[in-house]
Every structure is written in structure tokens, then in C-alpha cells.
């Protein structure tokens, strides 16, 4: 017997949990970053390493998702993840304060704190997506994903503004009080949102007889569950898509403002406004896919899958436009950036909706492991994207000797990655994915065998 599917009230409750998650993360990755670099005059490499490390820790996402599958409940993992995340946020603030007098000890505590942040995000975020995959009806997935992500962005914005006012003027005592208050309030709000949300396990009515006879996740080992998820050719293909698209997205995100400042001479305020236009475009793209994926527009504006492919192609086209912007003295940069944001928002929300659909194709009780697999791919891409985007920019400057050519080369590389992402996404709609799996049997690699 299956549980009642989620309506909009339940989706908004999950959105509030995602907003709480984003609220703690934004303080640790932006506010503490600024304090370390400006107030403490520490090398920018230190916060850069800590942020990259918290992404590296998120490679445990498949294990977290498997834990939620094995227990057949996601809410304990979400609540536990939020508590660990809150503890990591408080320890990160304490570490920054400690760095004023003992930099080595403070940096060591910061490493521990960001490890907890990565673990908390993995447990809460993976389980939240798995629960959405189990409980949100197919015709509501794109609007639900948009709602949850918009609420997360609102959590970013509101928290950054409120915390910024509360810690001004800065003092270590104020930072600790604000951090502790934020962690406590987000934990309490998360507990209120999750209370009674997951009443009983969900049985997917679409599960085939063959899947029903397979070993239940509760009796599987983690290694076997992960190999089973990876052996699915569509899961493999989607993992490659997530990695490529997120790598291109994050690499572009970190060099856009430096490019606008150094090549087009925009001031820091103007580049911040340009970034705001990009985020506005992302919001428009998300809303467009949410409308297209709704029951009202089904079949009128194209499938969610088409939006995912089209969003990647449009992202590639907009990034080619940035190549032209690097070479031309006059270019409609703002319009180009808005187009890029719309394309980014379209493919990202379409990808999340597709992720929820594919998670359920592995059979009931396996959504968490599959979500964790794709979450790990995204975390790896985000960690590498920031490093590779800036490193490629620096390397291009050295090799090409001229900043316009250097930025054009980097944006060109990102356009290729976006186009490759679209090509991979197309494989999810054709028999090519099965051919890919037969040709490259990667599951045998995980078992210690050789590929054929």
C-alpha cells in the first residue's frame, strides 16, 4: 500500500528545509570567507581550500542515500544532517575566532568544521531529493524542484542580509552568538517542517515484477547497492551528464565577474549587478521549465527532457557569445548574461526533475542510493569547476599572453562542455544509452574485472 503523494503544502515544507540548509552554508562559504581574508588578512587559498574540501567530503552522498534507503525513512537523515551541519557552522565560526590568536589550531578546527558541513549537507540534501523522488507525482516534479530551489535561493539572500547586519560592527563575540543562533533556529524550523511529514514508507506502484523479486535494499550491502545503481545504463549516462554540465556551470560562474571587470572595465558594483542579472535569468529559466512541466502545459511547450537538452545547447550558444564579448569592444554583455542565466536555469531544473524520475526507475527503496550517486558527481564537478575555471584562465593568460584571447579560450572550452552535456542528455532519450553500456561495461570495473 503506498502513502499519499505530496501536495504543495508538503513541497513547501521541504523547500523550507532546503532554505535552512542554504542559510547555514551561505554563512560558512561567504561571510566566514570574507572575515578570514579581510579582517584576519589570511591567504585566500585557505577559505578556498576549505570550501573545496567540503565538496570533496560530499563524495559520501551515495552512502548517505543508501542509509536512507535501508532505513526506509528519509526524515531522520534530513534532521540528523541538519544537526551536523549546524554543529559544523558553529565550529567554523569558533575556528575563525581562534585563528586570531592560534592560526594553526584554528585552521585545524576549521578543517574539522568544514568536514562536518560536508557531511551534514550530504545527509540532508541527498535524503531530501530522495524523498521528493518517492513522494512527488510526475506532473508536479518540475514545479516542485523550482519551488524548492527558489526557496533555497531566498534562504541564501535573506540570511546573508540579516547576518550581515547583525555582525556589523564585527567582533568575535557577535560572530559566535549569531552563528549559534542561526544553527539553533534552522534546526528548530527543520524539526517543525519534518514533523509528521513522512508517515510511512512509499511503495512505488510502477515497480516491475522483476524488481520486486530482486534483493530488497534492506538486505543489501552498500557496495552491492552502488554497483546495482551504476550498472543501469541510464544511471551511468545521467551521472556523466551531471558531471559535465555542473563542471561547465561552476567554472563559468567563478570567472564571469573577473572577466567583466578586466576586459570590459566594469566596476566592482557593476560586476555585482551583472551577476544579479545572471541570477534573474536563472530564475526566469527555472519558472519556464516549471510551467512547461506542469499538468496545464503538458505537451504544449515541450517535454522536460527537451528543456534539459535545449538548456545545455542554449548555454553553449550563450557561452560562445561570451567568447565574442571577449574579442569585441562593443557587445551587449548584459543581454548575453541574461540569456546565459535563462539557459542555465532551464537545464538545471529540468535535470532535477529528470533526476527524480530516474531515481524511481531503480525500484522502490533505491532512490537514495541513486540520488547520492548523482549528488556525488555534482559535488565533484563543483569542487573541480572552481579550480579548473580559474586555473584554465591563469594558464591561458600565460600561454596566450593577452587577456581577451585567454578569456575567449576558456569560454570556448566551457561551450564545448555544455554542448557535450546536451549530447549526453540526448542519450537518455535514445537506445544509445544501452549501446554505451554494452560497449563499456563499467560495472565490471567496480567488481575488479576488465572492460570489454
N, C-alpha and C positions, 0 to 999 in steps of 0.2 A: 504494500500500500504506500503510495507516495504522499509526501507532505504537500500542503498548499503552496503554490508558487508565489513568489514575492510580488507584491503590488508596489505602488510608488512610495507609500509610507516606509516600507522596509528598505527600499532602494535609497531613500533619503537618509535613513538611519546609517546605512553603510557609507554613504557619502560623508556624513559627519565623522565617522571613524577615520576615513581616509583624510579628512581635513585635520583631525587631531594628529595623525601620523605626520602629515606635511608640516604642521605647526612646530613640532619638536625638531624635525630635520632641518627646516629653514634657519632656525637659530644657530644650530651647530655648524652648518655649512656656509653661512653668510656672516652673521653677527660675530661669532667667535673668530671667524677668519679675519675679519677687519680688525678686531682687538689685538690679535696676535701680530698682525703686520704693522698696524699704525701705532697703537698705544704701547705695545711691548717692543716694537722695532725688530721683530724676528724675521728671518728669511721667509719669503712667500712659499718657498719649497716645503716648509713644514706643514702648513694647512693644506697645501696641495697633496702632499703625501697622505695625510690623514683622511682626506676626502676619497682619494683613490683607494686607500686601504678599506674604507667602509664598503666600497663597491666590491672589492676582492672578497670580503667576508661573505657577501651575498651569493657566492657560489654554492653556499649550503642550502639555497632555496629548494632544490629538489628533495633534500632530506626533510625539510620542514613540511613541505607539501605531503610527503609520504606519511609523516606523523599524523597530520590531519586526516588523511585517508584511513589510516589504520585505526584511529580512534573513532572514525565515522562522525566526528564533530569538528567544525572549524572554529567556533566561537572561543573555546578555551585557548587555542593557539593565537587567536587575534588578541584576546585580553592579555595573555602572557607576553606576547610580543610587545604590546604597548607598555606594559610594566617594565620590561627590559630596556625598551627604547627610552622611557622616561628616566630610568636609572642612569643610562649612558649619557643622557643630556645633562643631568646634574653633575655627574663625574667629569664631563667635558668642561663645564664651567669652572668646577673646582680645580681642574688641571690648568686652565688658563690663569687662574689666580695664583696657583702655586708657581707657575713659570716666572712670575715677577721676582721671586727670591731664589728658587731652585729650578733652573731650566731643564736640567736632565731628568730630575724626578717628575717635574710637571709634564714633560714630553712623554715620559713612560706611562704616566697615568692617562694622558690624552690618548695614547695608543690603545690602552685597555678600554677607555670610554668609547672610542670610535668602533672598536670591535663589538661592544655591546649594542651600539647603534645599528651596525650592520646586521647583527643577529635579530634585533627587535624588528627592524624593517622587513627582514626576510620572513619571519614568522607571521607577523600581522598582515603584510601586504600580500603574500602568497595565499594565505588562508582566505583573505577577503575575496580575491579573484576566484578562488576555487568555489567559494560559497555562491558567488554570483553565477558561475557556470552551472552549478547544480540547480539553483532556485529561480533564476530569471528566465521567463519564457523567451523563445527565439525572436519574436517580433518586437521585443522590448529591449534587446541586448544593446543595440547601438545607442538608443536614447539613454539607457541606464548607464552605459560606460561614459557617455558625455556628461551626465549629471554628476557622477562620482568624481570625474576628473576636474570639472569646473569647481566643485566644492573643495577639492584639494587645492586648486589654484587660489581660491578665495581664502583658504586657510593660510597659504603662503603670504598673501598680501596683507590680510588683517593682522596676523601675528607679527610680521615684520614691522608694520606701522606701530602697533601697540607696544611691542617690546622696545622699539627704537625710542619711543617717548619715555617709557618707564626707566630706562637705564641712562638717560641723559639728564644731568651730567654723570659720566661714567665713574663708578667706584667698584672695587671688588665685592664689597658687601651687597650693593644693589644688584650686581650681576648674579650673585648666588641666590638672593631672595627671589628675583624674577624667574630664574631658571627652575628653582624648586617649585614655585607657584605654578609655572606653566606645566611642568610634568605632572603635578598633582591634579590640576584642573582637567588636563587632557585624559588622564587615567579615569577620573570620575565620570566625565562625559562619555568616554568609550564604554564603561561599565553600564551606564544608563541606556546607551543605544543598543547594546548587545543583550540586555536583559530580556529573556523570553523570545529572542529573535529566531533561534534555531530550535524548534520544538522537538523534532525527531528526524532521524536520517532520511534522506531522499533516495527513492529507488527510481532510476531512470526507466521510464516505460518503453523507451526505444532500444533498450539493451537486447541484443540478439540472443538466441538460444545458445549459440556457441560461446558468447561472452559469459552467459550465466553459468555455464558448466566449467569455466576456467577457474583457476585457483583464486579464492577471494583475497582482496588486498590485506585483510587482517591476518592471513596466514602466510603471506609472502615476506621474504627478506627485502631490504631496501635495494640491494644490488639487482635482484631479480625483477623488482618492480620498475627500476630505472631502465634495465635492458629491454623490458617489455615495451615501455613507452618509446624508447629510441628505435626499436625495431619497426615501428609504424612508419611507413614511408612519408605519410603526410606530416607526421610529427617532426621527422627529420627535416623535411623541406621547410616547414614553418620555423624551425629553430634557426636555419640558415637565413631565412628572411628577416627574422627579428634581429639577428646579429648584424647583418649588413645594413639594414635601414637605420637602426639605432646608432651604429658607428658613424654613418654619414651625418645623421641628425646632430649628434653631440659634437662632432668635430666642427661642423659649420657654426654651431651655436657659440662656441668659445672664441672664434676669430672674427665674427661679424662686426662687433664694435671696434676692435683694434683696426680692422680694415677700413671702416668708415672714417675713423679719425686720421689714420696715416695717409690714406690715398685721397680721400675727398675733403680732408681738412675740417671735419665736423668737431665741435667742442665736446667735452665730456657730457654736458647736458643734452646736446643734440643727439649724440650716440645713444644715450639712455632713452630719449624719445623714440629713436629709430627702433630700439629693442622693444619698446612699448607697442609700436605699430606692428612688429612681428607677432607679438603675443595676441594682439587684437585679431590679426589674420588667422592665427591658430584657433581662436575662439570661434570665428566665423566658419572655418572649415569643419570644426567639431559639430557645430549646430547643423550644418548642411548634411553631414552624414547621419546625424541623429534623426533628422527629418526624413531623409531618404530611406532609413532602415525601419521607420515606424510602420505600423499597420495601415495608416492612412495613405502613405505614399508607396506602399509595396508595389513593385512592378512599373511605377511611373518614372522614377528618377534613376533607375539602375539598381543593381544589387549592391550589397555592402562589399562583396568581393571585387566588383568593378571599381568601386571607390578606392579600395586599397591599392589596386594596380594603377589606376589613374592618378591617385595622390602621389605615388612614387614617381611616375613619369612627369607630372607637373612639377614636383620638387626638383627633378633633374633639369627640366627646362628653366625653372627659376634660378637654379644654381649656375647654369650656362649664362643666364642674364647677368649674374654677378661677375662672371669672367669678363663679359663685355664692359661692365661697370668698372672693372679694374683697369681696363685699357682705354676707356673713353673719359675725356674730361667732363663731358656733359652726358648725364644718364639719369633717368627717372628712378633714382635709388629707392625712394620711399615706396613707390608703387611696386617695384621689384620685390622689396622685402615683404610687403603685404601679401603679394602673390605667393611668395615662399611660405609664409606663415599659414595661409589658407591650405596650401598643398600639404604641409606638414601635419596640420590638424586633421585633415581629411584622412590621410593614410594611417595616422596613429590610432584614431578612434575606430576606423574600420578594422584595423589589425586587432584591437582589443576585443571587438565583437566576434571576429573570426576565431580568436584565441578561446573565447568562451564556448563557441560551437565545437571546435576541435577537441577541447578538453573532455567534453561529454562523449565523444566518439570512441574513447578508450574503454567505455563501460562504466557503470555506476561504481563509485568508490575509488576511482583512479584519477579524478580531476586534479587533486592537489599535487600529485607527482608530476603530471604533465605541465601544470601551471608553473611548478617550480623549475622544470627544465627550461621553459621559455623565459622565466624570470632571471635565471642564471645567465642565459645568453644576453639578455638586455643589460644586466649589471656588468658583465664582461665588456660589452660594447661601450657602455657609458664610461667605464674606467679607462679603456683604451682610447676612446674617442677624444677625450680632452687631451691626453698625452700625445696621440698621433697628430691631431689637428694642429696643435701649437708646434710640435716638433717638425712636422712637414713644412709649416710656414717658415720656421727658422732655417731649415735645410734649404728650402727653395731660395731664400734670401742669399744664402752663402753661395749656392751654385749658380744662380741666375744673376745675382748682383744688383737687381733692380726690383723694388718692392711691387710695382704694378705687375710685372711678369710673375713674380713669386706668388702673389695672391691669386692671379689668374690660373696658375698651375694647380694650386691647392683646391680652388673651387672646381676646376675641371675634373680633378680626381674624385671629388665628392659627387659630382654629377654622374660620373661613371658608376659609383657605388649605388646611387639612387636608381639608375637605370637597371643595374644588375638586380636590385631588390625587386623591381617590377617584374623582371624576367622570372625570378624565383617564385614570386607570388602567382604568376600565371600557371606554374606547375601544379598549384593546388587545385586548379580547375580542369586539368587535363590528365590523361593516363601517363604523362611523362614522369610523374612522381613515382609511380610503380616501377617504371623502367629504370629510373635513377636508383631506386632501392635494389633492384635485381643486379644492376651493374656494379654498384658499390655497396656491398653488404657490410655496412659499418657495425652492425650488431655483433658480427663475429670478432671485430677488433676488441669490443668490450669484454668478450669471452676469452680473449687471448689468442684468437685464431688469426688467419691472414685473410685479406680481401681477395675476392676473385676478379 
